[in-house]
Amino acid sequence: MSETKIQTDTGAAQPLVLVENDGGVRIITLNRPDSLNAFNEGIMRDLRDATADAARDESVGCVVVTGAGRGFCAGGDLKEGGGRAGTADPFRGARVEQGFTRLRGFMEASHLLHEMPKPTIAMVNGPVAGAGIGLAGACDLRFAGESATFLSAFERIGGSGDFGGSWFWTKILGTGVAREIYFLGEKYTAQQAFAKGIYTRLFPDEQLREATLAAARKLADGPRMGYRYMKSNLNMAEDASFEAAFDHEALNMGLSTMATASIYKAMKEAKAARD
């Protein structure tokens, strides 16, 4: 397993995001364990960049996102304001314009996890709250340890939500449960979150990493063109009309099976040539 480090904030003792390669699996780890991996300017920037790199790297077949230490992500770091806009100027606008541009740019991490043509897994190793629930919801699958909790927390700061959470959880759970999560702001145990369908699978903490990486390796070693078009179909189905989704499925079924057959044939011919 190889490991690289994403850049740190100036003066930071440790990298804010760790990147590991385990075969075709890319593991992205938020690395502010003392703050439960809460988001500040630096970690949001580095997460966005690490996710973009994983999306375009052809050697990566599956992406796993997790947190260092005892938590996944506690949302925005209120001590640092989650990162602040600067003073108004004629090129970047007032603080509200700057704040929108800044946050929307960092939210590309969630956008990419949802849209990249490869499976993504949130390995939820502890508490997740605020923007963290958007990050987890962006992933195709959510594997959680028994110490994981789930909390929107936005009503506690008078916020409306970010990192795509309101969209993802409405799609995953339905509008009724999503509104319950956001308006009531109740904290769910891992078992309660699993029962609601928030977490895909639940494991003892000591088995979480092994179980998650076993699934990730299986996906990375599987039919990548099949998964690419499978994810395209599933994303299309979230918003498309019935007829459009059917057409999309029919087209992608042909494309995926032809691509997989061609790849298999090329691999077989290359093996025969080596032998």
N, C-alpha and C positions, 0 to 999 in steps of 0.2 A: 504494500500500500504506500503510495507516494503522497506527500503533503506539500502544499505551497501556501504562502501567506499573502493575503491581500494587504495593501498599504494601511498604515495606521494614521491616526491623527498626529499632528506634530506634538512631540513630547510624550506620546502614549507609550507605556512600557510594553504592552502586548498588542499583537494584531487584533483588530476588531472583528475580523472574519477569517476563519480558517477554511481552507479548501483541501480536500483529500480525494485521491483517485483510488478506487478499489475495483480494478478491472475496468469495466464499462460504466461503473457507478461513480457519480460525482457527489461527494458529501460536502455540503456547505454548512458550517457551524458558526452561529452567532457567538461572539466571544467577549461578552461583558458579564461574566458570571456573578460578580459582586452586586450587580443591579438587576439580576434575573434577565440579563440580555436586553434591557430596555433600549429603545431607539434614541440615539442622538444623531446629530448631523453626520458624523463620521461613519457610524455603523450603517446608516441608511444608504449612504453613498457607496460603501464597499459591498453591501449586500446587492444593490442594484447592479454593480459592475460584475460581481461574481456570478449572478444569475444570468446576465447577458452573455458572459463567457461560456457558461454551461450550455446555454441554448444554441450557440453557434458552433460549439466544438463537436465535430462529427464522431469523435471517439467516445462520446458520452451517450449512453443508451438509457440511463435513468438518473434522476436527480433526487437526492435526499436532503432535506433542510432540517436542522435541529439546533439546539442551544447547548452551550457549554455549562457545566455545573449542574445545578438542581432545577433549572427552569428552561422553558422554551423561549418565551419572549413576553415581558410584562407590559408591552406597549410603549408609548412615548415616555422618555425620561423627563418628568416634570421639573426636576432640579435644573435641567439644562434647557427647558422649554421645548424639548424635542427638536431643537434647531430653530433659530429665529431669522426672520427676514431683516434686511438692513434698512438704512434710512431711504426715504423717497428720493428718486432721481429721474430725469427725463427719459432715460433709456430703459430702466427696469420698472418704472411705475412706482406707485405707493406701496406701503407695506402689504396691503391685501393682495395686490397683483404679484408681488414678489413671493408672498407666502403660498399662493396658489401654484405658481410655476415651480417653486422648490418642491412642495409636497407632491404634486402630480408627477414630477420627474422621479422622485424616490419610489413612488407607487408602481413604477414600471417593474419592480421586482415581482409583485403580485401578478401583474399583467402577463409577464413572461412565464411564470410558473404555470399559469392557467393555459396559455396559448402555445408554448413551445411544443414542437411535434414529437415529444417523448414523455413517458410517464414521470410524474413527480410525486414524492411522498413527504409528508410532514411527519417527522419522528418526534412526537410530543413527549418530552422527557420530564415534564414538571408543569408548573403553572403557565398558563397562556392567558393573556388579557389584552384589551385595547387593540392596537394595530396588529398585535400578534394573532388575534383571531382571524383577521383578514388574510394574513400570510398563510395560516394553516388552511383556511378555506380555499385559497387559491390552488392548493395542491390537489392532485387527483385522488390521493388516498391519505388517510390520517391514522397512523399507528401510534398508540399511546401507552405509556406505562401507568401502573396503578396509582402512582403519586401525582399524576397529571390532574389539573383542575382546569376549568373553563369559565371565563368571566368577561363580559363585554366592557364594563367599567366606564363607558362613555358618559353615562348620566352623572357619574360622580364628579366629573370635571365640566359638565355642561356642554359636552361635545356631541357631534352627530354621528361620528364614525368615519373611518378612513381605511386605506389599503384594500378597498374592494369588499370589505366584510358584509355590508348590507346587501350587495348584489349576490355574492357567493352563497351566503347562508339562506337567502330567499330561494335560490335555485336548489340548494342541497336539501333543505328542510321544509320548504314551503313558507308562505308569507306569515301564517299564523305563528309558527314557532320562532321565526326570525324576529317578529315583533315582540314576542315574549322575551327573547334573549336581550334585545336592545332596550325596551322600555322598562322592564322589571329589574334588569341588572343583577339577577341572581347568580350566585357562584355555584357551579356544578362540580360534583366530584367526578372522578374518571368513570365510575360506574354509571352515574346519572347521565353524563355526556354520551357514553356508549349507548345507553338505552334510548336516548333521543335521536341517535343516528349521527351525532356530531363526530364521534371517533369511529373509524372503520373497523379497527380491531384493537383489542385490549390485552396487554401482556403484563406479567410480573416485571417490575422495574429491571431486575437483573437479566431478564431475557429480551428486553425491548430492542437493544441494538442488534443482537444476533438475529432475531426474528425479522427485523426491518431489513437488514442487509441481505438476508437470504431471499426475501421477496424482491428486493431491488436487483440483486444479481440475476435472478430468474428473468426479470423483465429486460435487463440490459442484454442478456444472452439470447433473448427470444427474437421473434420476427419483427425487426424494427420498422420495416415498411408497413407491416400489419398494424402495429401499435400507432404509427404516425396517422394512418387513415382512420383507425378506430377512434382516436382522440378527436380527429377532425369531425367525424360523424357525431360524437357525443356533444362536442361544443356547438355544432350546428343545431342540434336538437333542442338546445336550451332556449333558442329564440325563433327558430325558423317555423314556417307553416308546415303542416303535415305533408303536403305534396312536395314542398321543397326538400324536406328531410328525406323523403323516400327517394327522390331523384339523386340527392347527394350520396345516400347509401349505395344506390345501384352503381353510380360512377366510381366511387371509391372502392367498392368490392372488386371491380375489374382491375383498377389501378394497383391495388395492394397485392392481389393474388398474382398478377403478371410480374410485378416487381419482385415478389418473394421467389417465384419460380425462376426468374432470370438470375437472381443472386445465387440461389441454390445450384443452378446449372453451372454458373461461372466458378463457384467454389469447388464443385465436383471435378470440373475440367482442370482446375489449377492443382488439385490434389493428385489427379491422375498423372499430370505432367511431372510433378515432383517425384512420384513413385516410379 
